[in-house]
Amino acid sequence: MELSAFFKSVIDSDNAPVVICDTENVIVYINPAAAERYKKRGGYDLVGRSLLGCHNDESSEKIKKAVEWFSAGPDNNRIYEFRNEKENKDVYIIALRNDKKELIGYYEKHEFRSRETASPYEELQL
């Protein structure tokens, strides 16, 4: 099986929205959670459109500056964006790099801080 199928599966199985953009801010992929979250804005139809068109001017400028910073060096890979108290999560923008450590894009990462409420392996009824 091709390795890219494994990576796609990881992204698609994530409960958090994942929107992947290239260095020109064009949305190249969104996972099912993102398609659902942004359904009113177009869902899967957002692929191929500029992420900047989905944000106000202030946010667009921050995104552009993040991409500039990512481009400045291979160790510049993670920026804290904001805290969402309502959803109990922190949000980051993460650089994506190829094997040569060249910037190829970025994505927004949602890190939820709530403790899991399910019992371990609950779904398996062990």
Number of C-alpha atoms within 10 A of each C-alpha: 5 6 7 9 9 11 10 12 11 11 19 17 11 13 12 18 21 20 22 23 24 19 17 13 21 18 23 16 20 23 22 20 19 19 21 15 13 17 13 8 12 12 17 17 13 21 18 13 14 16 20 17 12 13 12 9 11 8 13 16 13 12 19 15 12 21 23 13 17 26 18 11 12 15 11 16 18 18 16 12 17 12 14 13 9 6 12 12 16 16 16 17 20 20 27 20 15 9 6 7 11 14 21 15 22 24 21 20 21 21 15 14 11 9 6 8 6 8 8 10 8 8 8 6 7 6
